[in-house]
């Protein structure tokens, strides 16, 4: 937790606003990774 988000689990657990920021960042990273995978998938299948 600390390495990925810069906060400890205890702070994450206790502070709602911190937890919401972390979860929003995780959601954005997830969406970005899905877009990257989709783009790569399109490139791979376009060359077949």
Gaussian input, Z-matrix of N, CA and C with variables (Angstrom, degrees):
# hf/3-21g

backbone

0 1
 N
 C     1     B1
 C     2     B2     1     A1
 N     3     B3     2     A2     1     D1
 C     4     B4     3     A3     2     D2
 C     5     B5     4     A4     3     D3
 N     6     B6     5     A5     4     D4
 C     7     B7     6     A6     5     D5
 C     8     B8     7     A7     6     D6
 N     9     B9     8     A8     7     D7
 C    10    B10     9     A9     8     D8
 C    11    B11    10    A10     9     D9
 N    12    B12    11    A11    10    D10
 C    13    B13    12    A12    11    D11
 C    14    B14    13    A13    12    D12
 N    15    B15    14    A14    13    D13
 C    16    B16    15    A15    14    D14
 C    17    B17    16    A16    15    D15
 N    18    B18    17    A17    16    D16
 C    19    B19    18    A18    17    D17
 C    20    B20    19    A19    18    D18
 N    21    B21    20    A20    19    D19
 C    22    B22    21    A21    20    D20
 C    23    B23    22    A22    21    D21
 N    24    B24    23    A23    22    D22
 C    25    B25    24    A24    23    D23
 C    26    B26    25    A25    24    D24
 N    27    B27    26    A26    25    D25
 C    28    B28    27    A27    26    D26
 C    29    B29    28    A28    27    D27
 N    30    B30    29    A29    28    D28
 C    31    B31    30    A30    29    D29
 C    32    B32    31    A31    30    D30
 N    33    B33    32    A32    31    D31
 C    34    B34    33    A33    32    D32
 C    35    B35    34    A34    33    D33
 N    36    B36    35    A35    34    D34
 C    37    B37    36    A36    35    D35
 C    38    B38    37    A37    36    D36
 N    39    B39    38    A38    37    D37
 C    40    B40    39    A39    38    D38
 C    41    B41    40    A40    39    D39
 N    42    B42    41    A41    40    D40
 C    43    B43    42    A42    41    D41
 C    44    B44    43    A43    42    D42
 N    45    B45    44    A44    43    D43
 C    46    B46    45    A45    44    D44
 C    47    B47    46    A46    45    D45
 N    48    B48    47    A47    46    D46
 C    49    B49    48    A48    47    D47
 C    50    B50    49    A49    48    D48
 N    51    B51    50    A50    49    D49
 C    52    B52    51    A51    50    D50
 C    53    B53    52    A52    51    D51
 N    54    B54    53    A53    52    D52
 C    55    B55    54    A54    53    D53
 C    56    B56    55    A55    54    D54
 N    57    B57    56    A56    55    D55
 C    58    B58    57    A57    56    D56
 C    59    B59    58    A58    57    D57
 N    60    B60    59    A59    58    D58
 C    61    B61    60    A60    59    D59
 C    62    B62    61    A61    60    D60
 N    63    B63    62    A62    61    D61
 C    64    B64    63    A63    62    D62
 C    65    B65    64    A64    63    D63
 N    66    B66    65    A65    64    D64
 C    67    B67    66    A66    65    D65
 C    68    B68    67    A67    66    D66
 N    69    B69    68    A68    67    D67
 C    70    B70    69    A69    68    D68
 C    71    B71    70    A70    69    D69
 N    72    B72    71    A71    70    D70
 C    73    B73    72    A72    71    D71
 C    74    B74    73    A73    72    D72
 N    75    B75    74    A74    73    D73
 C    76    B76    75    A75    74    D74
 C    77    B77    76    A76    75    D75
 N    78    B78    77    A77    76    D76
 C    79    B79    78    A78    77    D77
 C    80    B80    79    A79    78    D78
 N    81    B81    80    A80    79    D79
 C    82    B82    81    A81    80    D80
 C    83    B83    82    A82    81    D81
 N    84    B84    83    A83    82    D82
 C    85    B85    84    A84    83    D83
 C    86    B86    85    A85    84    D84
 N    87    B87    86    A86    85    D85
 C    88    B88    87    A87    86    D86
 C    89    B89    88    A88    87    D87
 N    90    B90    89    A89    88    D88
 C    91    B91    90    A90    89    D89
 C    92    B92    91    A91    90    D90
 N    93    B93    92    A92    91    D91
 C    94    B94    93    A93    92    D92
 C    95    B95    94    A94    93    D93
 N    96    B96    95    A95    94    D94
 C    97    B97    96    A96    95    D95
 C    98    B98    97    A97    96    D96
 N    99    B99    98    A98    97    D97
 C   100   B100    99    A99    98    D98
 C   101   B101   100   A100    99    D99
 N   102   B102   101   A101   100   D100
 C   103   B103   102   A102   101   D101
 C   104   B104   103   A103   102   D102
 N   105   B105   104   A104   103   D103
 C   106   B106   105   A105   104   D104
 C   107   B107   106   A106   105   D105
 N   108   B108   107   A107   106   D106
 C   109   B109   108   A108   107   D107
 C   110   B110   109   A109   108   D108
 N   111   B111   110   A110   109   D109
 C   112   B112   111   A111   110   D110
 C   113   B113   112   A112   111   D111
 N   114   B114   113   A113   112   D112
 C   115   B115   114   A114   113   D113
 C   116   B116   115   A115   114   D114
 N   117   B117   116   A116   115   D115
 C   118   B118   117   A117   116   D116
 C   119   B119   118   A118   117   D117
 N   120   B120   119   A119   118   D118
 C   121   B121   120   A120   119   D119
 C   122   B122   121   A121   120   D120
 N   123   B123   122   A122   121   D121
 C   124   B124   123   A123   122   D122
 C   125   B125   124   A124   123   D123
 N   126   B126   125   A125   124   D124
 C   127   B127   126   A126   125   D125
 C   128   B128   127   A127   126   D126
 N   129   B129   128   A128   127   D127
 C   130   B130   129   A129   128   D128
 C   131   B131   130   A130   129   D129
 N   132   B132   131   A131   130   D130
 C   133   B133   132   A132   131   D131
 C   134   B134   133   A133   132   D132
 N   135   B135   134   A134   133   D133
 C   136   B136   135   A135   134   D134
 C   137   B137   136   A136   135   D135
 N   138   B138   137   A137   136   D136
 C   139   B139   138   A138   137   D137
 C   140   B140   139   A139   138   D138
 N   141   B141   140   A140   139   D139
 C   142   B142   141   A141   140   D140
 C   143   B143   142   A142   141   D141

   B1=1.4581
   B2=1.5219
   B3=1.3188
   B4=1.4589
   B5=1.5236
   B6=1.3161
   B7=1.4581
   B8=1.5140
   B9=1.3148
   B10=1.4640
   B11=1.5232
   B12=1.3304
   B13=1.4653
   B14=1.5252
   B15=1.3184
   B16=1.4559
   B17=1.5156
   B18=1.3308
   B19=1.4601
   B20=1.5225
   B21=1.3001
   B22=1.4534
   B23=1.5193
   B24=1.3166
   B25=1.4573
   B26=1.5266
   B27=1.3237
   B28=1.4742
   B29=1.5238
   B30=1.3321
   B31=1.4727
   B32=1.5205
   B33=1.3179
   B34=1.4668
   B35=1.5290
   B36=1.3148
   B37=1.4580
   B38=1.5282
   B39=1.3370
   B40=1.4675
   B41=1.5171
   B42=1.3203
   B43=1.4706
   B44=1.5280
   B45=1.3099
   B46=1.4643
   B47=1.5244
   B48=1.3291
   B49=1.4665
   B50=1.5272
   B51=1.3175
   B52=1.4673
   B53=1.5262
   B54=1.3119
   B55=1.4658
   B56=1.5301
   B57=1.3216
   B58=1.4643
   B59=1.5239
   B60=1.3300
   B61=1.4644
   B62=1.5216
   B63=1.3261
   B64=1.4619
   B65=1.5220
   B66=1.3191
   B67=1.4617
   B68=1.5227
   B69=1.3362
   B70=1.4646
   B71=1.5255
   B72=1.3323
   B73=1.4592
   B74=1.5267
   B75=1.3241
   B76=1.4654
   B77=1.5231
   B78=1.3251
   B79=1.4673
   B80=1.5262
   B81=1.3360
   B82=1.4670
   B83=1.5206
   B84=1.3263
   B85=1.4573
   B86=1.5273
   B87=1.3176
   B88=1.4526
   B89=1.5322
   B90=1.3335
   B91=1.4637
   B92=1.5254
   B93=1.3288
   B94=1.4565
   B95=1.5289
   B96=1.3093
   B97=1.4601
   B98=1.5255
   B99=1.3324
   B100=1.4671
   B101=1.5259
   B102=1.3478
   B103=1.4662
   B104=1.5214
   B105=1.3333
   B106=1.4583
   B107=1.5284
   B108=1.3127
   B109=1.4671
   B110=1.5236
   B111=1.3195
   B112=1.4612
   B113=1.5289
   B114=1.3206
   B115=1.4669
   B116=1.5249
   B117=1.3075
   B118=1.4555
   B119=1.5253
   B120=1.3021
   B121=1.4625
   B122=1.5284
   B123=1.3314
   B124=1.4679
   B125=1.5188
   B126=1.3367
   B127=1.4646
   B128=1.5200
   B129=1.3205
   B130=1.4691
   B131=1.5223
   B132=1.3322
   B133=1.4608
   B134=1.5211
   B135=1.3205
   B136=1.4604
   B137=1.5238
   B138=1.3238
   B139=1.4546
   B140=1.5242
   B141=1.2993
   B142=1.4737
   B143=1.5014
   A1=110.25
   A2=115.91
   A3=119.19
   A4=111.44
   A5=116.91
   A6=120.22
   A7=112.96
   A8=117.69
   A9=121.85
   A10=113.16
   A11=116.70
   A12=119.10
   A13=114.51
   A14=117.19
   A15=120.20
   A16=115.20
   A17=117.27
   A18=120.48
   A19=108.81
   A20=115.76
   A21=120.70
   A22=111.48
   A23=115.77
   A24=120.35
   A25=111.74
   A26=117.36
   A27=119.72
   A28=110.91
   A29=117.20
   A30=120.55
   A31=109.12
   A32=116.36
   A33=121.53
   A34=110.65
   A35=115.56
   A36=121.03
   A37=111.98
   A38=117.14
   A39=120.81
   A40=114.38
   A41=118.10
   A42=120.22
   A43=111.19
   A44=114.53
   A45=121.31
   A46=111.84
   A47=117.80
   A48=120.11
   A49=111.21
   A50=117.73
   A51=121.33
   A52=109.31
   A53=116.46
   A54=121.32
   A55=110.43
   A56=117.05
   A57=120.58
   A58=111.50
   A59=117.66
   A60=120.62
   A61=110.99
   A62=116.62
   A63=120.94
   A64=109.97
   A65=117.32
   A66=120.42
   A67=111.38
   A68=117.98
   A69=120.54
   A70=110.45
   A71=116.67
   A72=120.77
   A73=110.37
   A74=116.63
   A75=120.54
   A76=110.77
   A77=116.88
   A78=121.02
   A79=110.96
   A80=116.67
   A81=120.32
   A82=111.13
   A83=117.16
   A84=120.77
   A85=110.89
   A86=117.06
   A87=121.14
   A88=110.61
   A89=116.43
   A90=120.24
   A91=111.04
   A92=116.74
   A93=120.49
   A94=110.50
   A95=117.80
   A96=120.24
   A97=110.66
   A98=118.03
   A99=120.75
   A100=110.72
   A101=117.45
   A102=120.31
   A103=110.68
   A104=117.02
   A105=120.81
   A106=110.52
   A107=117.07
   A108=121.34
   A109=110.16
   A110=117.33
   A111=120.91
   A112=110.83
   A113=116.92
   A114=120.46
   A115=110.73
   A116=116.94
   A117=120.94
   A118=110.69
   A119=115.99
   A120=120.87
   A121=110.82
   A122=116.89
   A123=120.25
   A124=110.97
   A125=117.24
   A126=120.97
   A127=111.29
   A128=116.15
   A129=120.25
   A130=110.35
   A131=116.72
   A132=120.17
   A133=112.95
   A134=117.33
   A135=119.95
   A136=111.05
   A137=117.63
   A138=121.28
   A139=113.36
   A140=116.43
   A141=119.14
   A142=110.23
   D1=-47.03
   D2=-176.70
   D3=-66.37
   D4=-41.50
   D5=-179.35
   D6=-66.07
   D7=-38.58
   D8=-176.55
   D9=-82.16
   D10=-34.08
   D11=-172.20
   D12=-123.35
   D13=-7.06
   D14=176.87
   D15=80.44
   D16=11.00
   D17=177.56
   D18=-135.07
   D19=156.21
   D20=177.55
   D21=-82.83
   D22=162.39
   D23=-178.54
   D24=-64.87
   D25=-34.55
   D26=-179.75
   D27=-62.30
   D28=-43.32
   D29=178.04
   D30=-65.18
   D31=-44.03
   D32=178.33
   D33=-56.34
   D34=-43.43
   D35=-176.69
   D36=-69.52
   D37=-36.84
   D38=-173.57
   D39=-86.62
   D40=-32.84
   D41=-171.20
   D42=-106.67
   D43=114.03
   D44=-177.21
   D45=-61.75
   D46=-44.77
   D47=-177.63
   D48=-63.55
   D49=-38.59
   D50=177.29
   D51=-65.45
   D52=-43.60
   D53=-179.86
   D54=-61.00
   D55=-41.52
   D56=179.14
   D57=-65.82
   D58=-39.40
   D59=177.28
   D60=-63.04
   D61=-44.58
   D62=179.61
   D63=-62.66
   D64=-44.40
   D65=-177.66
   D66=-68.05
   D67=-35.64
   D68=176.19
   D69=-65.00
   D70=-41.82
   D71=178.12
   D72=-63.46
   D73=-42.55
   D74=179.09
   D75=-63.03
   D76=-40.12
   D77=178.62
   D78=-64.11
   D79=-43.48
   D80=178.32
   D81=-63.00
   D82=-42.93
   D83=178.96
   D84=-64.12
   D85=-38.86
   D86=178.57
   D87=-63.58
   D88=-47.17
   D89=179.82
   D90=-62.48
   D91=-41.27
   D92=178.79
   D93=-63.02
   D94=-42.42
   D95=179.98
   D96=-65.79
   D97=-37.96
   D98=178.09
   D99=-65.19
   D100=-38.12
   D101=177.17
   D102=-65.62
   D103=-40.37
   D104=179.16
   D105=-64.69
   D106=-42.55
   D107=178.99
   D108=-63.86
   D109=-42.70
   D110=179.57
   D111=-63.53
   D112=-41.56
   D113=178.93
   D114=-64.85
   D115=-43.02
   D116=178.17
   D117=-64.16
   D118=-41.43
   D119=178.77
   D120=-61.72
   D121=-41.56
   D122=177.83
   D123=-62.61
   D124=-41.84
   D125=179.73
   D126=-64.49
   D127=-42.43
   D128=-179.28
   D129=-63.29
   D130=-45.66
   D131=-176.90
   D132=-76.67
   D133=-20.77
   D134=177.68
   D135=-73.51
   D136=-24.69
   D137=-177.56
   D138=-90.01
   D139=0.47
   D140=-178.57
   D141=-84.67

